[in-house]
Amino acid sequence: MPNLDTVDSMEIDASAEELFAVILDYPRMRDWYPRYKIDVIGGGPVQEGCRLSHELSPPGSPVKSRFTRTITAIDPGRSIEETYDDGDLVGNGRWVFEPLSENRTRVSFYCKVRS
């Protein structure tokens, strides 16, 4: 199993609170990223302790990646921490929302998993 240790960051013209709300709403991620399907296992809101099933279809590939995550910590407007529990990815992930100005934020995703 290869190990992946990566960070993706981008600056976006929106407040940290607005971006945090978009990312935390995992089930709606498919609205803006159609290749990614995420469901809350057992239903309900995305909150600490909830489990999420993921299915990702990379562009042009017939292969689908499937895994589950657990939300381990939420600091509203600042960070979301999660574990990749089983499936094609196992490890940890963390979203960080860094305000740069009133309406500009750096969003970073730290991912350390085995694939």
Phi and psi restraints in degrees (range 20) as a CNS / XPLOR table:
assign (resid 1 and name C) (resid 2 and name N)
       (resid 2 and name CA) (resid 2 and name C) 1.0 -71.0 20.0 2
assign (resid 2 and name N) (resid 2 and name CA)
       (resid 2 and name C) (resid 3 and name N) 1.0 148.2 20.0 2
assign (resid 2 and name C) (resid 3 and name N)
       (resid 3 and name CA) (resid 3 and name C) 1.0 -97.0 20.0 2
assign (resid 3 and name N) (resid 3 and name CA)
       (resid 3 and name C) (resid 4 and name N) 1.0 137.6 20.0 2
assign (resid 3 and name C) (resid 4 and name N)
       (resid 4 and name CA) (resid 4 and name C) 1.0 -118.7 20.0 2
assign (resid 4 and name N) (resid 4 and name CA)
       (resid 4 and name C) (resid 5 and name N) 1.0 130.6 20.0 2
assign (resid 4 and name C) (resid 5 and name N)
       (resid 5 and name CA) (resid 5 and name C) 1.0 -136.8 20.0 2
assign (resid 5 and name N) (resid 5 and name CA)
       (resid 5 and name C) (resid 6 and name N) 1.0 100.7 20.0 2
assign (resid 5 and name C) (resid 6 and name N)
       (resid 6 and name CA) (resid 6 and name C) 1.0 -138.9 20.0 2
assign (resid 6 and name N) (resid 6 and name CA)
       (resid 6 and name C) (resid 7 and name N) 1.0 158.0 20.0 2
assign (resid 6 and name C) (resid 7 and name N)
       (resid 7 and name CA) (resid 7 and name C) 1.0 -133.2 20.0 2
assign (resid 7 and name N) (resid 7 and name CA)
       (resid 7 and name C) (resid 8 and name N) 1.0 128.2 20.0 2
assign (resid 7 and name C) (resid 8 and name N)
       (resid 8 and name CA) (resid 8 and name C) 1.0 -115.1 20.0 2
assign (resid 8 and name N) (resid 8 and name CA)
       (resid 8 and name C) (resid 9 and name N) 1.0 129.8 20.0 2
assign (resid 8 and name C) (resid 9 and name N)
       (resid 9 and name CA) (resid 9 and name C) 1.0 -134.9 20.0 2
assign (resid 9 and name N) (resid 9 and name CA)
       (resid 9 and name C) (resid 10 and name N) 1.0 148.6 20.0 2
assign (resid 9 and name C) (resid 10 and name N)
       (resid 10 and name CA) (resid 10 and name C) 1.0 -153.4 20.0 2
assign (resid 10 and name N) (resid 10 and name CA)
       (resid 10 and name C) (resid 11 and name N) 1.0 154.3 20.0 2
assign (resid 10 and name C) (resid 11 and name N)
       (resid 11 and name CA) (resid 11 and name C) 1.0 -101.4 20.0 2
assign (resid 11 and name N) (resid 11 and name CA)
       (resid 11 and name C) (resid 12 and name N) 1.0 134.1 20.0 2
assign (resid 11 and name C) (resid 12 and name N)
       (resid 12 and name CA) (resid 12 and name C) 1.0 -131.1 20.0 2
assign (resid 12 and name N) (resid 12 and name CA)
       (resid 12 and name C) (resid 13 and name N) 1.0 140.6 20.0 2
assign (resid 12 and name C) (resid 13 and name N)
       (resid 13 and name CA) (resid 13 and name C) 1.0 -79.0 20.0 2
assign (resid 13 and name N) (resid 13 and name CA)
       (resid 13 and name C) (resid 14 and name N) 1.0 80.4 20.0 2
assign (resid 13 and name C) (resid 14 and name N)
       (resid 14 and name CA) (resid 14 and name C) 1.0 -167.3 20.0 2
assign (resid 14 and name N) (resid 14 and name CA)
       (resid 14 and name C) (resid 15 and name N) 1.0 160.8 20.0 2
assign (resid 14 and name C) (resid 15 and name N)
       (resid 15 and name CA) (resid 15 and name C) 1.0 -74.7 20.0 2
assign (resid 15 and name N) (resid 15 and name CA)
       (resid 15 and name C) (resid 16 and name N) 1.0 158.0 20.0 2
assign (resid 15 and name C) (resid 16 and name N)
       (resid 16 and name CA) (resid 16 and name C) 1.0 -59.1 20.0 2
assign (resid 16 and name N) (resid 16 and name CA)
       (resid 16 and name C) (resid 17 and name N) 1.0 -38.5 20.0 2
assign (resid 16 and name C) (resid 17 and name N)
       (resid 17 and name CA) (resid 17 and name C) 1.0 -64.8 20.0 2
assign (resid 17 and name N) (resid 17 and name CA)
       (resid 17 and name C) (resid 18 and name N) 1.0 -41.7 20.0 2
assign (resid 17 and name C) (resid 18 and name N)
       (resid 18 and name CA) (resid 18 and name C) 1.0 -63.4 20.0 2
assign (resid 18 and name N) (resid 18 and name CA)
       (resid 18 and name C) (resid 19 and name N) 1.0 -46.0 20.0 2
assign (resid 18 and name C) (resid 19 and name N)
       (resid 19 and name CA) (resid 19 and name C) 1.0 -68.0 20.0 2
assign (resid 19 and name N) (resid 19 and name CA)
       (resid 19 and name C) (resid 20 and name N) 1.0 -38.7 20.0 2
assign (resid 19 and name C) (resid 20 and name N)
       (resid 20 and name CA) (resid 20 and name C) 1.0 -58.1 20.0 2
assign (resid 20 and name N) (resid 20 and name CA)
       (resid 20 and name C) (resid 21 and name N) 1.0 -45.0 20.0 2
assign (resid 20 and name C) (resid 21 and name N)
       (resid 21 and name CA) (resid 21 and name C) 1.0 -62.7 20.0 2
assign (resid 21 and name N) (resid 21 and name CA)
       (resid 21 and name C) (resid 22 and name N) 1.0 -38.4 20.0 2
assign (resid 21 and name C) (resid 22 and name N)
       (resid 22 and name CA) (resid 22 and name C) 1.0 -66.0 20.0 2
assign (resid 22 and name N) (resid 22 and name CA)
       (resid 22 and name C) (resid 23 and name N) 1.0 -47.3 20.0 2
assign (resid 22 and name C) (resid 23 and name N)
       (resid 23 and name CA) (resid 23 and name C) 1.0 -67.9 20.0 2
assign (resid 23 and name N) (resid 23 and name CA)
       (resid 23 and name C) (resid 24 and name N) 1.0 -42.3 20.0 2
assign (resid 23 and name C) (resid 24 and name N)
       (resid 24 and name CA) (resid 24 and name C) 1.0 -64.0 20.0 2
assign (resid 24 and name N) (resid 24 and name CA)
       (resid 24 and name C) (resid 25 and name N) 1.0 -23.2 20.0 2
assign (resid 24 and name C) (resid 25 and name N)
       (resid 25 and name CA) (resid 25 and name C) 1.0 -84.2 20.0 2
assign (resid 25 and name N) (resid 25 and name CA)
       (resid 25 and name C) (resid 26 and name N) 1.0 62.4 20.0 2
assign (resid 25 and name C) (resid 26 and name N)
       (resid 26 and name CA) (resid 26 and name C) 1.0 -49.9 20.0 2
assign (resid 26 and name N) (resid 26 and name CA)
       (resid 26 and name C) (resid 27 and name N) 1.0 -44.5 20.0 2
assign (resid 26 and name C) (resid 27 and name N)
       (resid 27 and name CA) (resid 27 and name C) 1.0 -60.4 20.0 2
assign (resid 27 and name N) (resid 27 and name CA)
       (resid 27 and name C) (resid 28 and name N) 1.0 -23.6 20.0 2
assign (resid 27 and name C) (resid 28 and name N)
       (resid 28 and name CA) (resid 28 and name C) 1.0 -91.8 20.0 2
assign (resid 28 and name N) (resid 28 and name CA)
       (resid 28 and name C) (resid 29 and name N) 1.0 -0.6 20.0 2
assign (resid 28 and name C) (resid 29 and name N)
       (resid 29 and name CA) (resid 29 and name C) 1.0 -57.2 20.0 2
assign (resid 29 and name N) (resid 29 and name CA)
       (resid 29 and name C) (resid 30 and name N) 1.0 -31.2 20.0 2
assign (resid 29 and name C) (resid 30 and name N)
       (resid 30 and name CA) (resid 30 and name C) 1.0 -62.4 20.0 2
assign (resid 30 and name N) (resid 30 and name CA)
       (resid 30 and name C) (resid 31 and name N) 1.0 -25.1 20.0 2
assign (resid 30 and name C) (resid 31 and name N)
       (resid 31 and name CA) (resid 31 and name C) 1.0 -60.2 20.0 2
assign (resid 31 and name N) (resid 31 and name CA)
       (resid 31 and name C) (resid 32 and name N) 1.0 -36.6 20.0 2
assign (resid 31 and name C) (resid 32 and name N)
       (resid 32 and name CA) (resid 32 and name C) 1.0 -112.2 20.0 2
assign (resid 32 and name N) (resid 32 and name CA)
       (resid 32 and name C) (resid 33 and name N) 1.0 -7.1 20.0 2
assign (resid 32 and name C) (resid 33 and name N)
       (resid 33 and name CA) (resid 33 and name C) 1.0 -139.2 20.0 2
assign (resid 33 and name N) (resid 33 and name CA)
       (resid 33 and name C) (resid 34 and name N) 1.0 79.8 20.0 2
assign (resid 33 and name C) (resid 34 and name N)
       (resid 34 and name CA) (resid 34 and name C) 1.0 -57.6 20.0 2
assign (resid 34 and name N) (resid 34 and name CA)
       (resid 34 and name C) (resid 35 and name N) 1.0 -20.3 20.0 2
assign (resid 34 and name C) (resid 35 and name N)
       (resid 35 and name CA) (resid 35 and name C) 1.0 -82.5 20.0 2
assign (resid 35 and name N) (resid 35 and name CA)
       (resid 35 and name C) (resid 36 and name N) 1.0 -0.5 20.0 2
assign (resid 35 and name C) (resid 36 and name N)
       (resid 36 and name CA) (resid 36 and name C) 1.0 -121.2 20.0 2
assign (resid 36 and name N) (resid 36 and name CA)
       (resid 36 and name C) (resid 37 and name N) 1.0 115.4 20.0 2
assign (resid 36 and name C) (resid 37 and name N)
       (resid 37 and name CA) (resid 37 and name C) 1.0 -110.0 20.0 2
assign (resid 37 and name N) (resid 37 and name CA)
       (resid 37 and name C) (resid 38 and name N) 1.0 126.2 20.0 2
assign (resid 37 and name C) (resid 38 and name N)
       (resid 38 and name CA) (resid 38 and name C) 1.0 -132.2 20.0 2
assign (resid 38 and name N) (resid 38 and name CA)
       (resid 38 and name C) (resid 39 and name N) 1.0 132.3 20.0 2
assign (resid 38 and name C) (resid 39 and name N)
       (resid 39 and name CA) (resid 39 and name C) 1.0 -128.9 20.0 2
assign (resid 39 and name N) (resid 39 and name CA)
       (resid 39 and name C) (resid 40 and name N) 1.0 145.1 20.0 2
assign (resid 39 and name C) (resid 40 and name N)
       (resid 40 and name CA) (resid 40 and name C) 1.0 -79.0 20.0 2
assign (resid 40 and name N) (resid 40 and name CA)
       (resid 40 and name C) (resid 41 and name N) 1.0 121.3 20.0 2
assign (resid 40 and name C) (resid 41 and name N)
       (resid 41 and name CA) (resid 41 and name C) 1.0 -68.5 20.0 2
assign (resid 41 and name N) (resid 41 and name CA)
       (resid 41 and name C) (resid 42 and name N) 1.0 122.2 20.0 2
assign (resid 41 and name C) (resid 42 and name N)
       (resid 42 and name CA) (resid 42 and name C) 1.0 86.0 20.0 2
assign (resid 42 and name N) (resid 42 and name CA)
       (resid 42 and name C) (resid 43 and name N) 1.0 -0.9 20.0 2
assign (resid 42 and name C) (resid 43 and name N)
       (resid 43 and name CA) (resid 43 and name C) 1.0 79.4 20.0 2
assign (resid 43 and name N) (resid 43 and name CA)
       (resid 43 and name C) (resid 44 and name N) 1.0 -175.4 20.0 2
assign (resid 43 and name C) (resid 44 and name N)
       (resid 44 and name CA) (resid 44 and name C) 1.0 91.2 20.0 2
assign (resid 44 and name N) (resid 44 and name CA)
       (resid 44 and name C) (resid 45 and name N) 1.0 -179.2 20.0 2
assign (resid 44 and name C) (resid 45 and name N)
       (resid 45 and name CA) (resid 45 and name C) 1.0 -78.3 20.0 2
assign (resid 45 and name N) (resid 45 and name CA)
       (resid 45 and name C) (resid 46 and name N) 1.0 161.1 20.0 2
assign (resid 45 and name C) (resid 46 and name N)
       (resid 46 and name CA) (resid 46 and name C) 1.0 -78.9 20.0 2
assign (resid 46 and name N) (resid 46 and name CA)
       (resid 46 and name C) (resid 47 and name N) 1.0 118.1 20.0 2
assign (resid 46 and name C) (resid 47 and name N)
       (resid 47 and name CA) (resid 47 and name C) 1.0 -151.9 20.0 2
assign (resid 47 and name N) (resid 47 and name CA)
       (resid 47 and name C) (resid 48 and name N) 1.0 171.6 20.0 2
assign (resid 47 and name C) (resid 48 and name N)
       (resid 48 and name CA) (resid 48 and name C) 1.0 -55.9 20.0 2
assign (resid 48 and name N) (resid 48 and name CA)
       (resid 48 and name C) (resid 49 and name N) 1.0 134.2 20.0 2
assign (resid 48 and name C) (resid 49 and name N)
       (resid 49 and name CA) (resid 49 and name C) 1.0 91.9 20.0 2
assign (resid 49 and name N) (resid 49 and name CA)
       (resid 49 and name C) (resid 50 and name N) 1.0 -14.3 20.0 2
assign (resid 49 and name C) (resid 50 and name N)
       (resid 50 and name CA) (resid 50 and name C) 1.0 -75.9 20.0 2
assign (resid 50 and name N) (resid 50 and name CA)
       (resid 50 and name C) (resid 51 and name N) 1.0 152.8 20.0 2
assign (resid 50 and name C) (resid 51 and name N)
       (resid 51 and name CA) (resid 51 and name C) 1.0 -108.9 20.0 2
assign (resid 51 and name N) (resid 51 and name CA)
       (resid 51 and name C) (resid 52 and name N) 1.0 143.1 20.0 2
assign (resid 51 and name C) (resid 52 and name N)
       (resid 52 and name CA) (resid 52 and name C) 1.0 -124.3 20.0 2
assign (resid 52 and name N) (resid 52 and name CA)
       (resid 52 and name C) (resid 53 and name N) 1.0 133.4 20.0 2
assign (resid 52 and name C) (resid 53 and name N)
       (resid 53 and name CA) (resid 53 and name C) 1.0 -95.2 20.0 2
assign (resid 53 and name N) (resid 53 and name CA)
       (resid 53 and name C) (resid 54 and name N) 1.0 138.3 20.0 2
assign (resid 53 and name C) (resid 54 and name N)
       (resid 54 and name CA) (resid 54 and name C) 1.0 -124.1 20.0 2
assign (resid 54 and name N) (resid 54 and name CA)
       (resid 54 and name C) (resid 55 and name N) 1.0 142.3 20.0 2
assign (resid 54 and name C) (resid 55 and name N)
       (resid 55 and name CA) (resid 55 and name C) 1.0 -140.5 20.0 2
assign (resid 55 and name N) (resid 55 and name CA)
       (resid 55 and name C) (resid 56 and name N) 1.0 120.1 20.0 2
assign (resid 55 and name C) (resid 56 and name N)
       (resid 56 and name CA) (resid 56 and name C) 1.0 -121.7 20.0 2
assign (resid 56 and name N) (resid 56 and name CA)
       (resid 56 and name C) (resid 57 and name N) 1.0 128.9 20.0 2
assign (resid 56 and name C) (resid 57 and name N)
       (resid 57 and name CA) (resid 57 and name C) 1.0 -114.3 20.0 2
assign (resid 57 and name N) (resid 57 and name CA)
       (resid 57 and name C) (resid 58 and name N) 1.0 102.4 20.0 2
assign (resid 57 and name C) (resid 58 and name N)
       (resid 58 and name CA) (resid 58 and name C) 1.0 -60.5 20.0 2
assign (resid 58 and name N) (resid 58 and name CA)
       (resid 58 and name C) (resid 59 and name N) 1.0 148.3 20.0 2
assign (resid 58 and name C) (resid 59 and name N)
       (resid 59 and name CA) (resid 59 and name C) 1.0 -55.1 20.0 2
assign (resid 59 and name N) (resid 59 and name CA)
       (resid 59 and name C) (resid 60 and name N) 1.0 130.9 20.0 2
assign (resid 59 and name C) (resid 60 and name N)
       (resid 60 and name CA) (resid 60 and name C) 1.0 74.5 20.0 2
assign (resid 60 and name N) (resid 60 and name CA)
       (resid 60 and name C) (resid 61 and name N) 1.0 7.1 20.0 2
assign (resid 60 and name C) (resid 61 and name N)
       (resid 61 and name CA) (resid 61 and name C) 1.0 -115.6 20.0 2
assign (resid 61 and name N) (resid 61 and name CA)
       (resid 61 and name C) (resid 62 and name N) 1.0 137.0 20.0 2
assign (resid 61 and name C) (resid 62 and name N)
       (resid 62 and name CA) (resid 62 and name C) 1.0 -80.3 20.0 2
assign (resid 62 and name N) (resid 62 and name CA)
       (resid 62 and name C) (resid 63 and name N) 1.0 -7.4 20.0 2
assign (resid 62 and name C) (resid 63 and name N)
       (resid 63 and name CA) (resid 63 and name C) 1.0 -82.8 20.0 2
assign (resid 63 and name N) (resid 63 and name CA)
       (resid 63 and name C) (resid 64 and name N) 1.0 138.6 20.0 2
assign (resid 63 and name C) (resid 64 and name N)
       (resid 64 and name CA) (resid 64 and name C) 1.0 -115.4 20.0 2
assign (resid 64 and name N) (resid 64 and name CA)
       (resid 64 and name C) (resid 65 and name N) 1.0 138.0 20.0 2
assign (resid 64 and name C) (resid 65 and name N)
       (resid 65 and name CA) (resid 65 and name C) 1.0 -98.5 20.0 2
assign (resid 65 and name N) (resid 65 and name CA)
       (resid 65 and name C) (resid 66 and name N) 1.0 132.0 20.0 2
assign (resid 65 and name C) (resid 66 and name N)
       (resid 66 and name CA) (resid 66 and name C) 1.0 -128.5 20.0 2
assign (resid 66 and name N) (resid 66 and name CA)
       (resid 66 and name C) (resid 67 and name N) 1.0 135.1 20.0 2
assign (resid 66 and name C) (resid 67 and name N)
       (resid 67 and name CA) (resid 67 and name C) 1.0 -161.3 20.0 2
assign (resid 67 and name N) (resid 67 and name CA)
       (resid 67 and name C) (resid 68 and name N) 1.0 167.8 20.0 2
assign (resid 67 and name C) (resid 68 and name N)
       (resid 68 and name CA) (resid 68 and name C) 1.0 -120.8 20.0 2
assign (resid 68 and name N) (resid 68 and name CA)
       (resid 68 and name C) (resid 69 and name N) 1.0 150.4 20.0 2
assign (resid 68 and name C) (resid 69 and name N)
       (resid 69 and name CA) (resid 69 and name C) 1.0 -127.2 20.0 2
assign (resid 69 and name N) (resid 69 and name CA)
       (resid 69 and name C) (resid 70 and name N) 1.0 154.9 20.0 2
assign (resid 69 and name C) (resid 70 and name N)
       (resid 70 and name CA) (resid 70 and name C) 1.0 -120.8 20.0 2
assign (resid 70 and name N) (resid 70 and name CA)
       (resid 70 and name C) (resid 71 and name N) 1.0 131.0 20.0 2
assign (resid 70 and name C) (resid 71 and name N)
       (resid 71 and name CA) (resid 71 and name C) 1.0 -77.5 20.0 2
assign (resid 71 and name N) (resid 71 and name CA)
       (resid 71 and name C) (resid 72 and name N) 1.0 116.3 20.0 2
assign (resid 71 and name C) (resid 72 and name N)
       (resid 72 and name CA) (resid 72 and name C) 1.0 -98.9 20.0 2
assign (resid 72 and name N) (resid 72 and name CA)
       (resid 72 and name C) (resid 73 and name N) 1.0 -26.4 20.0 2
assign (resid 72 and name C) (resid 73 and name N)
       (resid 73 and name CA) (resid 73 and name C) 1.0 -157.4 20.0 2
assign (resid 73 and name N) (resid 73 and name CA)
       (resid 73 and name C) (resid 74 and name N) 1.0 140.3 20.0 2
assign (resid 73 and name C) (resid 74 and name N)
       (resid 74 and name CA) (resid 74 and name C) 1.0 -130.2 20.0 2
assign (resid 74 and name N) (resid 74 and name CA)
       (resid 74 and name C) (resid 75 and name N) 1.0 124.7 20.0 2
assign (resid 74 and name C) (resid 75 and name N)
       (resid 75 and name CA) (resid 75 and name C) 1.0 -118.0 20.0 2
assign (resid 75 and name N) (resid 75 and name CA)
       (resid 75 and name C) (resid 76 and name N) 1.0 96.0 20.0 2
assign (resid 75 and name C) (resid 76 and name N)
       (resid 76 and name CA) (resid 76 and name C) 1.0 -48.0 20.0 2
assign (resid 76 and name N) (resid 76 and name CA)
       (resid 76 and name C) (resid 77 and name N) 1.0 127.5 20.0 2
assign (resid 76 and name C) (resid 77 and name N)
       (resid 77 and name CA) (resid 77 and name C) 1.0 78.4 20.0 2
assign (resid 77 and name N) (resid 77 and name CA)
       (resid 77 and name C) (resid 78 and name N) 1.0 -5.2 20.0 2
assign (resid 77 and name C) (resid 78 and name N)
       (resid 78 and name CA) (resid 78 and name C) 1.0 -121.4 20.0 2
assign (resid 78 and name N) (resid 78 and name CA)
       (resid 78 and name C) (resid 79 and name N) 1.0 -47.7 20.0 2
assign (resid 78 and name C) (resid 79 and name N)
       (resid 79 and name CA) (resid 79 and name C) 1.0 -161.0 20.0 2
assign (resid 79 and name N) (resid 79 and name CA)
       (resid 79 and name C) (resid 80 and name N) 1.0 158.1 20.0 2
assign (resid 79 and name C) (resid 80 and name N)
       (resid 80 and name CA) (resid 80 and name C) 1.0 -133.7 20.0 2
assign (resid 80 and name N) (resid 80 and name CA)
       (resid 80 and name C) (resid 81 and name N) 1.0 126.2 20.0 2
assign (resid 80 and name C) (resid 81 and name N)
       (resid 81 and name CA) (resid 81 and name C) 1.0 -113.7 20.0 2
assign (resid 81 and name N) (resid 81 and name CA)
       (resid 81 and name C) (resid 82 and name N) 1.0 143.6 20.0 2
assign (resid 81 and name C) (resid 82 and name N)
       (resid 82 and name CA) (resid 82 and name C) 1.0 -151.2 20.0 2
assign (resid 82 and name N) (resid 82 and name CA)
       (resid 82 and name C) (resid 83 and name N) 1.0 158.3 20.0 2
assign (resid 82 and name C) (resid 83 and name N)
       (resid 83 and name CA) (resid 83 and name C) 1.0 -114.6 20.0 2
assign (resid 83 and name N) (resid 83 and name CA)
       (resid 83 and name C) (resid 84 and name N) 1.0 144.4 20.0 2
assign (resid 83 and name C) (resid 84 and name N)
       (resid 84 and name CA) (resid 84 and name C) 1.0 -93.3 20.0 2
assign (resid 84 and name N) (resid 84 and name CA)
       (resid 84 and name C) (resid 85 and name N) 1.0 110.9 20.0 2
assign (resid 84 and name C) (resid 85 and name N)
       (resid 85 and name CA) (resid 85 and name C) 1.0 -88.4 20.0 2
assign (resid 85 and name N) (resid 85 and name CA)
       (resid 85 and name C) (resid 86 and name N) 1.0 -41.9 20.0 2
assign (resid 85 and name C) (resid 86 and name N)
       (resid 86 and name CA) (resid 86 and name C) 1.0 -161.8 20.0 2
assign (resid 86 and name N) (resid 86 and name CA)
       (resid 86 and name C) (resid 87 and name N) 1.0 171.2 20.0 2
assign (resid 86 and name C) (resid 87 and name N)
       (resid 87 and name CA) (resid 87 and name C) 1.0 98.7 20.0 2
assign (resid 87 and name N) (resid 87 and name CA)
       (resid 87 and name C) (resid 88 and name N) 1.0 -146.7 20.0 2
assign (resid 87 and name C) (resid 88 and name N)
       (resid 88 and name CA) (resid 88 and name C) 1.0 -73.7 20.0 2
assign (resid 88 and name N) (resid 88 and name CA)
       (resid 88 and name C) (resid 89 and name N) 1.0 -17.3 20.0 2
assign (resid 88 and name C) (resid 89 and name N)
       (resid 89 and name CA) (resid 89 and name C) 1.0 -130.9 20.0 2
assign (resid 89 and name N) (resid 89 and name CA)
       (resid 89 and name C) (resid 90 and name N) 1.0 136.9 20.0 2
assign (resid 89 and name C) (resid 90 and name N)
       (resid 90 and name CA) (resid 90 and name C) 1.0 -137.1 20.0 2
assign (resid 90 and name N) (resid 90 and name CA)
       (resid 90 and name C) (resid 91 and name N) 1.0 127.7 20.0 2
assign (resid 90 and name C) (resid 91 and name N)
       (resid 91 and name CA) (resid 91 and name C) 1.0 157.2 20.0 2
assign (resid 91 and name N) (resid 91 and name CA)
       (resid 91 and name C) (resid 92 and name N) 1.0 -138.9 20.0 2
assign (resid 91 and name C) (resid 92 and name N)
       (resid 92 and name CA) (resid 92 and name C) 1.0 -136.0 20.0 2
assign (resid 92 and name N) (resid 92 and name CA)
       (resid 92 and name C) (resid 93 and name N) 1.0 151.8 20.0 2
assign (resid 92 and name C) (resid 93 and name N)
       (resid 93 and name CA) (resid 93 and name C) 1.0 -140.7 20.0 2
assign (resid 93 and name N) (resid 93 and name CA)
       (resid 93 and name C) (resid 94 and name N) 1.0 156.0 20.0 2
assign (resid 93 and name C) (resid 94 and name N)
       (resid 94 and name CA) (resid 94 and name C) 1.0 -151.8 20.0 2
assign (resid 94 and name N) (resid 94 and name CA)
       (resid 94 and name C) (resid 95 and name N) 1.0 126.0 20.0 2
assign (resid 94 and name C) (resid 95 and name N)
       (resid 95 and name CA) (resid 95 and name C) 1.0 -92.6 20.0 2
assign (resid 95 and name N) (resid 95 and name CA)
       (resid 95 and name C) (resid 96 and name N) 1.0 138.2 20.0 2
assign (resid 95 and name C) (resid 96 and name N)
       (resid 96 and name CA) (resid 96 and name C) 1.0 -130.7 20.0 2
assign (resid 96 and name N) (resid 96 and name CA)
       (resid 96 and name C) (resid 97 and name N) 1.0 131.9 20.0 2
assign (resid 96 and name C) (resid 97 and name N)
       (resid 97 and name CA) (resid 97 and name C) 1.0 -115.9 20.0 2
assign (resid 97 and name N) (resid 97 and name CA)
       (resid 97 and name C) (resid 98 and name N) 1.0 112.7 20.0 2
assign (resid 97 and name C) (resid 98 and name N)
       (resid 98 and name CA) (resid 98 and name C) 1.0 -114.5 20.0 2
assign (resid 98 and name N) (resid 98 and name CA)
       (resid 98 and name C) (resid 99 and name N) 1.0 107.8 20.0 2
assign (resid 98 and name C) (resid 99 and name N)
       (resid 99 and name CA) (resid 99 and name C) 1.0 -64.4 20.0 2
assign (resid 99 and name N) (resid 99 and name CA)
       (resid 99 and name C) (resid 100 and name N) 1.0 130.3 20.0 2
assign (resid 99 and name C) (resid 100 and name N)
       (resid 100 and name CA) (resid 100 and name C) 1.0 -103.0 20.0 2
assign (resid 100 and name N) (resid 100 and name CA)
       (resid 100 and name C) (resid 101 and name N) 1.0 -28.4 20.0 2
assign (resid 100 and name C) (resid 101 and name N)
       (resid 101 and name CA) (resid 101 and name C) 1.0 -159.2 20.0 2
assign (resid 101 and name N) (resid 101 and name CA)
       (resid 101 and name C) (resid 102 and name N) 1.0 -173.5 20.0 2
assign (resid 101 and name C) (resid 102 and name N)
       (resid 102 and name CA) (resid 102 and name C) 1.0 -58.0 20.0 2
assign (resid 102 and name N) (resid 102 and name CA)
       (resid 102 and name C) (resid 103 and name N) 1.0 -38.7 20.0 2
assign (resid 102 and name C) (resid 103 and name N)
       (resid 103 and name CA) (resid 103 and name C) 1.0 -126.6 20.0 2
assign (resid 103 and name N) (resid 103 and name CA)
       (resid 103 and name C) (resid 104 and name N) 1.0 32.5 20.0 2
assign (resid 103 and name C) (resid 104 and name N)
       (resid 104 and name CA) (resid 104 and name C) 1.0 -142.8 20.0 2
assign (resid 104 and name N) (resid 104 and name CA)
       (resid 104 and name C) (resid 105 and name N) 1.0 132.8 20.0 2
assign (resid 104 and name C) (resid 105 and name N)
       (resid 105 and name CA) (resid 105 and name C) 1.0 -137.7 20.0 2
assign (resid 105 and name N) (resid 105 and name CA)
       (resid 105 and name C) (resid 106 and name N) 1.0 141.6 20.0 2
assign (resid 105 and name C) (resid 106 and name N)
       (resid 106 and name CA) (resid 106 and name C) 1.0 -94.7 20.0 2
assign (resid 106 and name N) (resid 106 and name CA)
       (resid 106 and name C) (resid 107 and name N) 1.0 122.7 20.0 2
assign (resid 106 and name C) (resid 107 and name N)
       (resid 107 and name CA) (resid 107 and name C) 1.0 -108.7 20.0 2
assign (resid 107 and name N) (resid 107 and name CA)
       (resid 107 and name C) (resid 108 and name N) 1.0 127.5 20.0 2
assign (resid 107 and name C) (resid 108 and name N)
       (resid 108 and name CA) (resid 108 and name C) 1.0 -127.0 20.0 2
assign (resid 108 and name N) (resid 108 and name CA)
       (resid 108 and name C) (resid 109 and name N) 1.0 142.4 20.0 2
assign (resid 108 and name C) (resid 109 and name N)
       (resid 109 and name CA) (resid 109 and name C) 1.0 -121.8 20.0 2
assign (resid 109 and name N) (resid 109 and name CA)
       (resid 109 and name C) (resid 110 and name N) 1.0 119.5 20.0 2
assign (resid 109 and name C) (resid 110 and name N)
       (resid 110 and name CA) (resid 110 and name C) 1.0 -100.7 20.0 2
assign (resid 110 and name N) (resid 110 and name CA)
       (resid 110 and name C) (resid 111 and name N) 1.0 127.4 20.0 2
assign (resid 110 and name C) (resid 111 and name N)
       (resid 111 and name CA) (resid 111 and name C) 1.0 -134.3 20.0 2
assign (resid 111 and name N) (resid 111 and name CA)
       (resid 111 and name C) (resid 112 and name N) 1.0 124.2 20.0 2
assign (resid 111 and name C) (resid 112 and name N)
       (resid 112 and name CA) (resid 112 and name C) 1.0 -132.6 20.0 2
assign (resid 112 and name N) (resid 112 and name CA)
       (resid 112 and name C) (resid 113 and name N) 1.0 101.5 20.0 2
assign (resid 112 and name C) (resid 113 and name N)
       (resid 113 and name CA) (resid 113 and name C) 1.0 -139.1 20.0 2
assign (resid 113 and name N) (resid 113 and name CA)
       (resid 113 and name C) (resid 114 and name N) 1.0 162.8 20.0 2
assign (resid 113 and name C) (resid 114 and name N)
       (resid 114 and name CA) (resid 114 and name C) 1.0 -102.3 20.0 2
assign (resid 114 and name N) (resid 114 and name CA)
       (resid 114 and name C) (resid 115 and name N) 1.0 139.6 20.0 2
